[in-house]
Amino acid sequence: MATSTVLIIIVGMGVVTYLTRLPLYFLTVRRYELPPLFGCILERIPAAAFAAIVFSGVLQPGGKSDFHWTNLYIYAAAITAVFAIFTRRGLLAVIVVGIFSAAALNQIFG
């Protein structure tokens, strides 16, 4: 691919990225009061994005759907969920438990 094509693609991706963020920027600059439902939805976007990343990694390791009992990532996710529910720790602690439980299960049973 030519250098000019790559540069056009990079600039285009940057423009599209910032154009999608402009409406929210203008809402914050003008200090509009958002409806409560819209504010509630915006607060939950980071958790939804994180869940989308995690669930695809757990349920589709290697790019293929794996719902069998041999999928160790499902067990690691269950251990992590129980830890998160009962300890109410921060996100970093939950991520660390998830990583260690996946690594331990893979080491023992993998």
ROSE-576131 format. One record per atom (N, C-alpha, C): residue number from 1; atom name; x, y, z. Coordinates in nm, 3 decimals, padded with zeros to 5 digits. Example, Ala and Ser with C-alpha at 12.3 -4.5 7.8 and 13.67 -1.06 7.14 Angstrom:
2
nuro resi: 1 name: N x: 01.319 y: -00.569 z: 00.780
nuro resi: 1 name: CA x: 01.230 y: -00.450 z: 00.780
nuro resi: 1 name: C x: 01.320 y: -00.330 z: 00.780
nuro resi: 2 name: N x: 01.285 y: -00.225 z: 00.708
nuro resi: 2 name: CA x: 01.367 y: -00.106 z: 00.714
nuro resi: 2 name: C x: 01.290 y: 00.003 z: 00.787
This chain:
110
nuro resi: 1 name: N x: 00.084 y: -00.116 z: 00.000
nuro resi: 1 name: CA x: 00.000 y: 00.000 z: 00.000
nuro resi: 1 name: C x: 00.090 y: 00.124 z: 00.000
nuro resi: 2 name: N x: 00.054 y: 00.222 z: -00.075
nuro resi: 2 name: CA x: 00.136 y: 00.343 z: -00.087
nuro resi: 2 name: C x: 00.127 y: 00.427 z: 00.040
nuro resi: 3 name: N x: 00.231 y: 00.504 z: 00.065
nuro resi: 3 name: CA x: 00.236 y: 00.588 z: 00.184
nuro resi: 3 name: C x: 00.124 y: 00.689 z: 00.186
nuro resi: 4 name: N x: 00.089 y: 00.746 z: 00.072
nuro resi: 4 name: CA x: -00.018 y: 00.845 z: 00.069
nuro resi: 4 name: C x: -00.153 y: 00.781 z: 00.104
nuro resi: 5 name: N x: -00.175 y: 00.659 z: 00.063
nuro resi: 5 name: CA x: -00.299 y: 00.589 z: 00.097
nuro resi: 5 name: C x: -00.307 y: 00.564 z: 00.247
nuro resi: 6 name: N x: -00.196 y: 00.523 z: 00.306
nuro resi: 6 name: CA x: -00.193 y: 00.498 z: 00.450
nuro resi: 6 name: C x: -00.220 y: 00.627 z: 00.527
nuro resi: 7 name: N x: -00.160 y: 00.737 z: 00.485
nuro resi: 7 name: CA x: -00.182 y: 00.865 z: 00.552
nuro resi: 7 name: C x: -00.327 y: 00.911 z: 00.540
nuro resi: 8 name: N x: -00.387 y: 00.890 z: 00.424
nuro resi: 8 name: CA x: -00.528 y: 00.926 z: 00.405
nuro resi: 8 name: C x: -00.617 y: 00.842 z: 00.497
nuro resi: 9 name: N x: -00.586 y: 00.715 z: 00.509
nuro resi: 9 name: CA x: -00.664 y: 00.628 z: 00.597
nuro resi: 9 name: C x: -00.650 y: 00.672 z: 00.742
nuro resi: 10 name: N x: -00.529 y: 00.704 z: 00.787
nuro resi: 10 name: CA x: -00.507 y: 00.747 z: 00.925
nuro resi: 10 name: C x: -00.581 y: 00.877 z: 00.953
nuro resi: 11 name: N x: -00.570 y: 00.974 z: 00.863
nuro resi: 11 name: CA x: -00.640 y: 01.101 z: 00.881
nuro resi: 11 name: C x: -00.791 y: 01.079 z: 00.881
nuro resi: 12 name: N x: -00.841 y: 00.995 z: 00.792
nuro resi: 12 name: CA x: -00.984 y: 00.966 z: 00.788
nuro resi: 12 name: C x: -01.034 y: 00.902 z: 00.916
nuro resi: 13 name: N x: -00.957 y: 00.809 z: 00.971
nuro resi: 13 name: CA x: -00.996 y: 00.746 z: 01.097
nuro resi: 13 name: C x: -00.998 y: 00.848 z: 01.211
nuro resi: 14 name: N x: -00.901 y: 00.939 z: 01.212
nuro resi: 14 name: CA x: -00.899 y: 01.043 z: 01.314
nuro resi: 14 name: C x: -01.018 y: 01.135 z: 01.305
nuro resi: 15 name: N x: -01.054 y: 01.174 z: 01.182
nuro resi: 15 name: CA x: -01.169 y: 01.263 z: 01.162
nuro resi: 15 name: C x: -01.297 y: 01.194 z: 01.207
nuro resi: 16 name: N x: -01.316 y: 01.069 z: 01.170
nuro resi: 16 name: CA x: -01.436 y: 00.996 z: 01.210
nuro resi: 16 name: C x: -01.443 y: 00.981 z: 01.361
nuro resi: 17 name: N x: -01.330 y: 00.954 z: 01.424
nuro resi: 17 name: CA x: -01.327 y: 00.939 z: 01.569
nuro resi: 17 name: C x: -01.372 y: 01.067 z: 01.638
nuro resi: 18 name: N x: -01.318 y: 01.180 z: 01.597
nuro resi: 18 name: CA x: -01.352 y: 01.305 z: 01.664
nuro resi: 18 name: C x: -01.489 y: 01.358 z: 01.624
nuro resi: 19 name: N x: -01.537 y: 01.328 z: 01.506
nuro resi: 19 name: CA x: -01.672 y: 01.369 z: 01.469
nuro resi: 19 name: C x: -01.778 y: 01.300 z: 01.554
nuro resi: 20 name: N x: -01.752 y: 01.176 z: 01.592
nuro resi: 20 name: CA x: -01.849 y: 01.106 z: 01.678
nuro resi: 20 name: C x: -01.847 y: 01.160 z: 01.820
nuro resi: 21 name: N x: -01.742 y: 01.229 z: 01.860
nuro resi: 21 name: CA x: -01.733 y: 01.283 z: 01.996
nuro resi: 21 name: C x: -01.780 y: 01.427 z: 02.006
nuro resi: 22 name: N x: -01.795 y: 01.495 z: 01.896
nuro resi: 22 name: CA x: -01.832 y: 01.636 z: 01.898
nuro resi: 22 name: C x: -01.968 y: 01.665 z: 01.963
nuro resi: 23 name: N x: -02.073 y: 01.588 z: 01.937
nuro resi: 23 name: CA x: -02.202 y: 01.621 z: 02.001
nuro resi: 23 name: C x: -02.194 y: 01.623 z: 02.154
nuro resi: 24 name: N x: -02.126 y: 01.527 z: 02.213
nuro resi: 24 name: CA x: -02.113 y: 01.526 z: 02.359
nuro resi: 24 name: C x: -02.025 y: 01.640 z: 02.408
nuro resi: 25 name: N x: -01.927 y: 01.677 z: 02.330
nuro resi: 25 name: CA x: -01.842 y: 01.790 z: 02.368
nuro resi: 25 name: C x: -01.924 y: 01.919 z: 02.373
nuro resi: 26 name: N x: -02.008 y: 01.939 z: 02.273
nuro resi: 26 name: CA x: -02.090 y: 02.060 z: 02.272
nuro resi: 26 name: C x: -02.194 y: 02.060 z: 02.384
nuro resi: 27 name: N x: -02.241 y: 01.943 z: 02.422
nuro resi: 27 name: CA x: -02.333 y: 01.935 z: 02.536
nuro resi: 27 name: C x: -02.264 y: 01.975 z: 02.665
nuro resi: 28 name: N x: -02.139 y: 01.938 z: 02.682
nuro resi: 28 name: CA x: -02.069 y: 01.973 z: 02.806
nuro resi: 28 name: C x: -02.025 y: 02.118 z: 02.808
nuro resi: 29 name: N x: -01.993 y: 02.176 z: 02.694
nuro resi: 29 name: CA x: -01.949 y: 02.315 z: 02.689
nuro resi: 29 name: C x: -02.066 y: 02.409 z: 02.718
nuro resi: 30 name: N x: -02.181 y: 02.379 z: 02.666
nuro resi: 30 name: CA x: -02.296 y: 02.468 z: 02.684
nuro resi: 30 name: C x: -02.372 y: 02.440 z: 02.813
nuro resi: 31 name: N x: -02.333 y: 02.343 z: 02.887
nuro resi: 31 name: CA x: -02.393 y: 02.310 z: 03.017
nuro resi: 31 name: C x: -02.544 y: 02.281 z: 03.009
nuro resi: 32 name: N x: -02.579 y: 02.201 z: 02.908
nuro resi: 32 name: CA x: -02.717 y: 02.157 z: 02.900
nuro resi: 32 name: C x: -02.743 y: 02.056 z: 03.010
nuro resi: 33 name: N x: -02.864 y: 02.055 z: 03.058
nuro resi: 33 name: CA x: -02.905 y: 01.956 z: 03.156
nuro resi: 33 name: C x: -02.956 y: 01.833 z: 03.081
nuro resi: 34 name: N x: -02.889 y: 01.721 z: 03.099
nuro resi: 34 name: CA x: -02.930 y: 01.598 z: 03.031
nuro resi: 34 name: C x: -03.049 y: 01.537 z: 03.102
nuro resi: 35 name: N x: -03.137 y: 01.474 z: 03.028
nuro resi: 35 name: CA x: -03.246 y: 01.401 z: 03.093
nuro resi: 35 name: C x: -03.188 y: 01.290 z: 03.181
nuro resi: 36 name: N x: -03.254 y: 01.258 z: 03.291
nuro resi: 36 name: CA x: -03.200 y: 01.155 z: 03.382
nuro resi: 36 name: C x: -03.175 y: 01.020 z: 03.316
nuro resi: 37 name: N x: -03.261 y: 00.980 z: 03.224
nuro resi: 37 name: CA x: -03.243 y: 00.851 z: 03.157
nuro resi: 37 name: C x: -03.115 y: 00.852 z: 03.074
nuro resi: 38 name: N x: -03.090 y: 00.961 z: 03.002
nuro resi: 38 name: CA x: -02.970 y: 00.972 z: 02.919
nuro resi: 38 name: C x: -02.844 y: 00.970 z: 03.006
nuro resi: 39 name: N x: -02.849 y: 01.039 z: 03.119
nuro resi: 39 name: CA x: -02.735 y: 01.037 z: 03.212
nuro resi: 39 name: C x: -02.710 y: 00.898 z: 03.268
nuro resi: 40 name: N x: -02.818 y: 00.826 z: 03.298
nuro resi: 40 name: CA x: -02.805 y: 00.690 z: 03.350
nuro resi: 40 name: C x: -02.743 y: 00.598 z: 03.246
nuro resi: 41 name: N x: -02.782 y: 00.615 z: 03.120
nuro resi: 41 name: CA x: -02.726 y: 00.534 z: 03.012
nuro resi: 41 name: C x: -02.578 y: 00.564 z: 02.995
nuro resi: 42 name: N x: -02.541 y: 00.690 z: 02.997
nuro resi: 42 name: CA x: -02.401 y: 00.728 z: 02.979
nuro resi: 42 name: C x: -02.312 y: 00.675 z: 03.092
nuro resi: 43 name: N x: -02.366 y: 00.668 z: 03.213
nuro resi: 43 name: CA x: -02.288 y: 00.615 z: 03.325
nuro resi: 43 name: C x: -02.256 y: 00.468 z: 03.310
nuro resi: 44 name: N x: -02.337 y: 00.395 z: 03.238
nuro resi: 44 name: CA x: -02.320 y: 00.251 z: 03.226
nuro resi: 44 name: C x: -02.242 y: 00.208 z: 03.102
nuro resi: 45 name: N x: -02.203 y: 00.299 z: 03.019
nuro resi: 45 name: CA x: -02.129 y: 00.265 z: 02.897
nuro resi: 45 name: C x: -01.995 y: 00.198 z: 02.928
nuro resi: 46 name: N x: -01.912 y: 00.248 z: 03.022
nuro resi: 46 name: CA x: -01.785 y: 00.179 z: 03.047
nuro resi: 46 name: C x: -01.802 y: 00.035 z: 03.093
nuro resi: 47 name: N x: -01.899 y: 00.009 z: 03.178
nuro resi: 47 name: CA x: -01.922 y: -00.129 z: 03.224
nuro resi: 47 name: C x: -01.970 y: -00.218 z: 03.109
nuro resi: 48 name: N x: -02.053 y: -00.164 z: 03.023
nuro resi: 48 name: CA x: -02.102 y: -00.242 z: 02.909
nuro resi: 48 name: C x: -01.990 y: -00.273 z: 02.811
nuro resi: 49 name: N x: -01.903 y: -00.176 z: 02.788
nuro resi: 49 name: CA x: -01.790 y: -00.200 z: 02.697
nuro resi: 49 name: C x: -01.695 y: -00.303 z: 02.755
nuro resi: 50 name: N x: -01.668 y: -00.294 z: 02.885
nuro resi: 50 name: CA x: -01.581 y: -00.392 z: 02.951
nuro resi: 50 name: C x: -01.642 y: -00.531 z: 02.944
nuro resi: 51 name: N x: -01.772 y: -00.541 z: 02.969
nuro resi: 51 name: CA x: -01.839 y: -00.671 z: 02.962
nuro resi: 51 name: C x: -01.834 y: -00.730 z: 02.821
nuro resi: 52 name: N x: -01.849 y: -00.646 z: 02.721
nuro resi: 52 name: CA x: -01.843 y: -00.696 z: 02.583
nuro resi: 52 name: C x: -01.706 y: -00.753 z: 02.551
nuro resi: 53 name: N x: -01.603 y: -00.689 z: 02.600
nuro resi: 53 name: CA x: -01.468 y: -00.739 z: 02.576
nuro resi: 53 name: C x: -01.445 y: -00.870 z: 02.651
nuro resi: 54 name: N x: -01.487 y: -00.875 z: 02.776
nuro resi: 54 name: CA x: -01.463 y: -00.994 z: 02.859
nuro resi: 54 name: C x: -01.545 y: -01.112 z: 02.810
nuro resi: 55 name: N x: -01.673 y: -01.092 z: 02.782
nuro resi: 55 name: CA x: -01.758 y: -01.204 z: 02.742
nuro resi: 55 name: C x: -01.713 y: -01.266 z: 02.610
nuro resi: 56 name: N x: -01.667 y: -01.184 z: 02.517
nuro resi: 56 name: CA x: -01.621 y: -01.242 z: 02.392
nuro resi: 56 name: C x: -01.494 y: -01.325 z: 02.413
nuro resi: 57 name: N x: -01.408 y: -01.282 z: 02.504
nuro resi: 57 name: CA x: -01.287 y: -01.359 z: 02.534
nuro resi: 57 name: C x: -01.317 y: -01.488 z: 02.608
nuro resi: 58 name: N x: -01.420 y: -01.485 z: 02.693
nuro resi: 58 name: CA x: -01.455 y: -01.605 z: 02.771
nuro resi: 58 name: C x: -01.531 y: -01.706 z: 02.686
nuro resi: 59 name: N x: -01.626 y: -01.660 z: 02.609
nuro resi: 59 name: CA x: -01.713 y: -01.751 z: 02.536
nuro resi: 59 name: C x: -01.662 y: -01.786 z: 02.396
nuro resi: 60 name: N x: -01.562 y: -01.710 z: 02.348
nuro resi: 60 name: CA x: -01.507 y: -01.739 z: 02.216
nuro resi: 60 name: C x: -01.354 y: -01.737 z: 02.219
nuro resi: 61 name: N x: -01.294 y: -01.823 z: 02.298
nuro resi: 61 name: CA x: -01.147 y: -01.825 z: 02.297
nuro resi: 61 name: C x: -01.097 y: -01.877 z: 02.163
nuro resi: 62 name: N x: -01.002 y: -01.808 z: 02.106
nuro resi: 62 name: CA x: -00.949 y: -01.849 z: 01.977
nuro resi: 62 name: C x: -01.039 y: -01.814 z: 01.860
nuro resi: 63 name: N x: -01.144 y: -01.735 z: 01.884
nuro resi: 63 name: CA x: -01.231 y: -01.692 z: 01.776
nuro resi: 63 name: C x: -01.348 y: -01.784 z: 01.747
nuro resi: 64 name: N x: -01.358 y: -01.897 z: 01.815
nuro resi: 64 name: CA x: -01.469 y: -01.990 z: 01.794
nuro resi: 64 name: C x: -01.550 y: -02.000 z: 01.923
nuro resi: 65 name: N x: -01.681 y: -02.008 z: 01.910
nuro resi: 65 name: CA x: -01.766 y: -02.022 z: 02.028
nuro resi: 65 name: C x: -01.739 y: -02.156 z: 02.095
nuro resi: 66 name: N x: -01.720 y: -02.151 z: 02.227
nuro resi: 66 name: CA x: -01.690 y: -02.272 z: 02.302
nuro resi: 66 name: C x: -01.772 y: -02.271 z: 02.430
nuro resi: 67 name: N x: -01.885 y: -02.342 z: 02.428
nuro resi: 67 name: CA x: -01.974 y: -02.351 z: 02.544
nuro resi: 67 name: C x: -01.964 y: -02.486 z: 02.613
nuro resi: 68 name: N x: -01.856 y: -02.559 z: 02.589
nuro resi: 68 name: CA x: -01.839 y: -02.691 z: 02.649
nuro resi: 68 name: C x: -01.784 y: -02.680 z: 02.790
nuro resi: 69 name: N x: -01.797 y: -02.788 z: 02.864
nuro resi: 69 name: CA x: -01.747 y: -02.790 z: 03.002
nuro resi: 69 name: C x: -01.595 y: -02.787 z: 03.006
nuro resi: 70 name: N x: -01.530 y: -02.808 z: 02.893
nuro resi: 70 name: CA x: -01.384 y: -02.805 z: 02.888
nuro resi: 70 name: C x: -01.328 y: -02.663 z: 02.874
nuro resi: 71 name: N x: -01.414 y: -02.565 z: 02.855
nuro resi: 71 name: CA x: -01.370 y: -02.425 z: 02.844
nuro resi: 71 name: C x: -01.336 y: -02.373 z: 02.983
nuro resi: 72 name: N x: -01.209 y: -02.365 z: 03.013
nuro resi: 72 name: CA x: -01.164 y: -02.324 z: 03.146
nuro resi: 72 name: C x: -01.190 y: -02.176 z: 03.173
nuro resi: 73 name: N x: -01.206 y: -02.097 z: 03.069
nuro resi: 73 name: CA x: -01.231 y: -01.954 z: 03.089
nuro resi: 73 name: C x: -01.368 y: -01.929 z: 03.152
nuro resi: 74 name: N x: -01.463 y: -02.017 z: 03.127
nuro resi: 74 name: CA x: -01.594 y: -02.003 z: 03.191
nuro resi: 74 name: C x: -01.582 y: -02.023 z: 03.341
nuro resi: 75 name: N x: -01.503 y: -02.120 z: 03.384
nuro resi: 75 name: CA x: -01.481 y: -02.142 z: 03.527
nuro resi: 75 name: C x: -01.406 y: -02.024 z: 03.590
nuro resi: 76 name: N x: -01.307 y: -01.972 z: 03.519
nuro resi: 76 name: CA x: -01.233 y: -01.856 z: 03.571
nuro resi: 76 name: C x: -01.326 y: -01.735 z: 03.582
nuro resi: 77 name: N x: -01.415 y: -01.718 z: 03.486
nuro resi: 77 name: CA x: -01.510 y: -01.607 z: 03.493
nuro resi: 77 name: C x: -01.607 y: -01.625 z: 03.610
nuro resi: 78 name: N x: -01.648 y: -01.749 z: 03.636
nuro resi: 78 name: CA x: -01.737 y: -01.774 z: 03.751
nuro resi: 78 name: C x: -01.667 y: -01.745 z: 03.883
nuro resi: 79 name: N x: -01.541 y: -01.787 z: 03.895
nuro resi: 79 name: CA x: -01.464 y: -01.758 z: 04.017
nuro resi: 79 name: C x: -01.450 y: -01.608 z: 04.035
nuro resi: 80 name: N x: -01.422 y: -01.538 z: 03.927
nuro resi: 80 name: CA x: -01.404 y: -01.393 z: 03.933
nuro resi: 80 name: C x: -01.535 y: -01.324 z: 03.970
nuro resi: 81 name: N x: -01.646 y: -01.370 z: 03.914
nuro resi: 81 name: CA x: -01.776 y: -01.310 z: 03.944
nuro resi: 81 name: C x: -01.812 y: -01.329 z: 04.091
nuro resi: 82 name: N x: -01.786 y: -01.448 z: 04.144
nuro resi: 82 name: CA x: -01.813 y: -01.473 z: 04.286
nuro resi: 82 name: C x: -01.726 y: -01.383 z: 04.372
nuro resi: 83 name: N x: -01.600 y: -01.368 z: 04.337
nuro resi: 83 name: CA x: -01.510 y: -01.279 z: 04.410
nuro resi: 83 name: C x: -01.562 y: -01.135 z: 04.407
nuro resi: 84 name: N x: -01.604 y: -01.089 z: 04.290
nuro resi: 84 name: CA x: -01.650 y: -00.952 z: 04.276
nuro resi: 84 name: C x: -01.778 y: -00.927 z: 04.356
nuro resi: 85 name: N x: -01.868 y: -01.024 z: 04.356
nuro resi: 85 name: CA x: -01.996 y: -01.007 z: 04.426
nuro resi: 85 name: C x: -01.977 y: -01.007 z: 04.577
nuro resi: 86 name: N x: -01.896 y: -01.099 z: 04.628
nuro resi: 86 name: CA x: -01.887 y: -01.113 z: 04.773
nuro resi: 86 name: C x: -01.785 y: -01.023 z: 04.840
nuro resi: 87 name: N x: -01.685 y: -00.976 z: 04.769
nuro resi: 87 name: CA x: -01.584 y: -00.892 z: 04.833
nuro resi: 87 name: C x: -01.605 y: -00.743 z: 04.807
nuro resi: 88 name: N x: -01.672 y: -00.707 z: 04.701
nuro resi: 88 name: CA x: -01.695 y: -00.567 z: 04.666
nuro resi: 88 name: C x: -01.564 y: -00.489 z: 04.656
nuro resi: 89 name: N x: -01.462 y: -00.553 z: 04.600
nuro resi: 89 name: CA x: -01.333 y: -00.487 z: 04.580
nuro resi: 89 name: C x: -01.338 y: -00.401 z: 04.455
nuro resi: 90 name: N x: -01.232 y: -00.329 z: 04.432
nuro resi: 90 name: CA x: -01.222 y: -00.245 z: 04.314
nuro resi: 90 name: C x: -01.200 y: -00.328 z: 04.189
nuro resi: 91 name: N x: -01.207 y: -00.262 z: 04.076
nuro resi: 91 name: CA x: -01.196 y: -00.329 z: 03.948
nuro resi: 91 name: C x: -01.059 y: -00.394 z: 03.929
nuro resi: 92 name: N x: -00.955 y: -00.330 z: 03.978
nuro resi: 92 name: CA x: -00.820 y: -00.386 z: 03.963
nuro resi: 92 name: C x: -00.808 y: -00.520 z: 04.034
nuro resi: 93 name: N x: -00.861 y: -00.530 z: 04.154
nuro resi: 93 name: CA x: -00.857 y: -00.657 z: 04.228
nuro resi: 93 name: C x: -00.934 y: -00.766 z: 04.154
nuro resi: 94 name: N x: -01.046 y: -00.731 z: 04.097
nuro resi: 94 name: CA x: -01.127 y: -00.829 z: 04.022
nuro resi: 94 name: C x: -01.051 y: -00.876 z: 03.898
nuro resi: 95 name: N x: -00.987 y: -00.784 z: 03.829
nuro resi: 95 name: CA x: -00.909 y: -00.821 z: 03.710
nuro resi: 95 name: C x: -00.794 y: -00.913 z: 03.748
nuro resi: 96 name: N x: -00.726 y: -00.881 z: 03.857
nuro resi: 96 name: CA x: -00.613 y: -00.965 z: 03.902
nuro resi: 96 name: C x: -00.662 y: -01.106 z: 03.938
nuro resi: 97 name: N x: -00.773 y: -01.116 z: 04.008
nuro resi: 97 name: CA x: -00.829 y: -01.247 z: 04.042
nuro resi: 97 name: C x: -00.866 y: -01.323 z: 03.915
nuro resi: 98 name: N x: -00.923 y: -01.255 z: 03.818
nuro resi: 98 name: CA x: -00.958 y: -01.320 z: 03.692
nuro resi: 98 name: C x: -00.837 y: -01.374 z: 03.618
nuro resi: 99 name: N x: -00.731 y: -01.294 z: 03.615
nuro resi: 99 name: CA x: -00.609 y: -01.338 z: 03.546
nuro resi: 99 name: C x: -00.546 y: -01.457 z: 03.618
nuro resi: 100 name: N x: -00.536 y: -01.447 z: 03.750
nuro resi: 100 name: CA x: -00.474 y: -01.556 z: 03.825
nuro resi: 100 name: C x: -00.559 y: -01.683 z: 03.822
nuro resi: 101 name: N x: -00.690 y: -01.670 z: 03.828
nuro resi: 101 name: CA x: -00.772 y: -01.792 z: 03.824
nuro resi: 101 name: C x: -00.766 y: -01.857 z: 03.686
nuro resi: 102 name: N x: -00.764 y: -01.776 z: 03.579
nuro resi: 102 name: CA x: -00.751 y: -01.834 z: 03.444
nuro resi: 102 name: C x: -00.616 y: -01.901 z: 03.427
nuro resi: 103 name: N x: -00.510 y: -01.836 z: 03.477
nuro resi: 103 name: CA x: -00.376 y: -01.896 z: 03.464
nuro resi: 103 name: C x: -00.365 y: -02.022 z: 03.547
nuro resi: 104 name: N x: -00.419 y: -02.022 z: 03.668
nuro resi: 104 name: CA x: -00.411 y: -02.140 z: 03.754
nuro resi: 104 name: C x: -00.490 y: -02.257 z: 03.694
nuro resi: 105 name: N x: -00.610 y: -02.230 z: 03.647
nuro resi: 105 name: CA x: -00.689 y: -02.338 z: 03.587
nuro resi: 105 name: C x: -00.623 y: -02.392 z: 03.461
nuro resi: 106 name: N x: -00.563 y: -02.304 z: 03.383
nuro resi: 106 name: CA x: -00.493 y: -02.348 z: 03.263
nuro resi: 106 name: C x: -00.370 y: -02.431 z: 03.298
nuro resi: 107 name: N x: -00.300 y: -02.392 z: 03.405
nuro resi: 107 name: CA x: -00.183 y: -02.466 z: 03.448
nuro resi: 107 name: C x: -00.220 y: -02.604 z: 03.504
nuro resi: 108 name: N x: -00.329 y: -02.610 z: 03.578
nuro resi: 108 name: CA x: -00.370 y: -02.736 z: 03.641
nuro resi: 108 name: C x: -00.438 y: -02.831 z: 03.540
nuro resi: 109 name: N x: -00.532 y: -02.778 z: 03.464
nuro resi: 109 name: CA x: -00.613 y: -02.865 z: 03.377
nuro resi: 109 name: C x: -00.577 y: -02.855 z: 03.230
nuro resi: 110 name: N x: -00.501 y: -02.752 z: 03.192
nuro resi: 110 name: CA x: -00.472 y: -02.730 z: 03.050
nuro resi: 110 name: C x: -00.361 y: -02.814 z: 03.003
